[in-house]
Amino acid sequence: MAHTICTFNVNNLFVRYRFGRKFPGDRSAASMIEDPDWGYLPSYDPDLMTLFNPEQRELAARAMTADRTAFPDLVCLQEVESLLALRRFNEEHLQGQYRHALLVDSRDFRQIDVGILSNLEILDVRTHVDDHDPTPDDPTDPWLFSRDCLELEVVLSGNRRLSLFVNHLKSKYAETPAERVRADALRKRQAERVRDILRERFSGNRYQSAWFAVVGDLNDEALSDPMKPLSEDAGLVNVLDRIPDDRERWTHWYRSENDVSQLDYIYVSPALDTATDGVVPRIERRGVSFSRILQDGGIGPRETELHRIDGDQNPTRIDFRFPRFPEVTPRSYASDHCAVFFEVP
């Protein structure tokens, strides 16, 4: 029996407080005022929270379930605000299909955590939110993973075990060249730590025999220097390389520059590579947006550029008019990332 694993940067899966007649600043007892000069939110009540941008959440749910025709056995999500948001997403947009929801609060100032929805039994969980950066840029912020490297071990059919290392590495976004240099260096230190965690968990011959995978939004192309600890040094296999046409391996559209690249990965261990020989991953693009409607009624841009590395001097022009969900518009979409699916036996 095959099990489907999915990774998806779900793009700002947040909950928001639903304001009513009572509101922050209201000086009544209903707002739990301790100091009359201040107003407070009511005590924690999940019923007062609603998912932010429900139209986007619905499209995201469709993107990660093949338009509700196939629910993955386990989904590794990035950019989830809280366990409440994750559970509400499952209940309201996935028909409560998933038995397990898992999330550890991160240190990211936006609270874009990594989370898990699973119907596979979860045996073990480890977090790395408290791992220290060996060379932090800011001594007052010494932690390496702002969004965690979340480890979990799940049970597959036949009582086999699969370990997953779910990541959302440092973004490339920077306002100055110096900030970009620091961001790239931090992403490389994070990738090095993920590589070292794998070696610690699977020492000796276990590295060749155990089933494990590094998954998530790694925020860089495989050919980049920050990715080398995982793409070259760790002995892992990028399963998206199994897609015969490298023009079909992109997973992210950068709207402001109109370019696409692979930022989302499933890196598998040597034994898992052998066990899944011939299995080709699937990339779901129907939830990706576009910029505008053209005069002829088609979408714009008609083409985009595929970048295999930053500063690619020879980007490939590819057709951007692939099929989308009918509800996708320039402002309503599932994510700027694609969901990636992979089957393991």
C-alpha positions, 0 to 999 in steps of 0.5 A: 500500500502506497502512502502519499506525502505532500509538502506545501507552503500554504501562504499565510494560514492565519486566524483573526479575531472576529470583532463584535459589539464588544471590542478591544478598548471597550471598558466594560467587564466583558473585555476583562479590563484590569486597567481602565486606561487599556482595553483587552481582547476577551479571554481565549475562545476558539469560537471567536477566531476565524480563518483569514482569507477563506477564499484563499484557504478553500483554493489551498485545500483544493490544491493539496487534495487534487481538487478534493479527489485525493487526500494525501496521507500526510501533509507538511505545511509551511506558513501556518500561524498556530495549531488553532489555525491548522485545526480550523483549516482541517475542520472547515476546508478539509472536512476533518479528514485528518486525525492528527495536527501537529505544530510547535510555535516558532520564533518567527516574528510573523508566526509562520510556523511549519505544521503537520496534518496526518492520518499516519500514526506519529510515533516521535516528535523533536523540535529545533526551535531552541538550536543556537546559531554558531555565528549569529548576526545578532547576539540578542537573537542567537537561535538558528531556526526561526521556523524550526526543523521539525522532526517526526517519525510516522508508521507506514504499512507493514509497521515500517518507519519513515522520518521526516525533517520539515523545514522552512529555511531563511527567505532570500528577501532583503532590502539591501545587498548586505542583508542579502549576503547575511540571509544567504549565509544564514540559510547555508548555516541552517542547511548545514545543521539539517545535514548534521542532524541527519548524521546524528540521527542515522549514524553509521550504516543506518544512514544507508538503510533508514527511510527519511526525507528532508521536506519543505520550502528551502527558499533557494535553488538546488544549484545555489551555494547555500543549498550545497550542504543538502544538495551535494554533501548529505548524500540525498536525492532530490526526487523532483529531478525524476521529472524528465523535463526540467522545465516542469520542476518549478514550484514557486512563482515570483510575481514581482519579477515574473520568474519561476524556480524550484524552492520546495523539495523532497530530499530522500535518503539512499534507502528511500531512493531505492525503495521508490525507484521509478516513482515520479512526484506530482506538482499541483499548479492550478492554484497559482495566480497570474498578474492580469487579464489581457484584452483577448481574455487570456491571462497575463503574463503569457510566459515566465522565465525559469531560473535555475539559480539566482542571476541565471544568465540563460533563463528558459522561457516557459508557457504560463498559461497552464490550467488553473482552478476557475476561481483563481484570479490575480487577487484570489489564489491558493499560494505562490508555491505549488503543492508537491506530492510523492508516494512511498510504499 
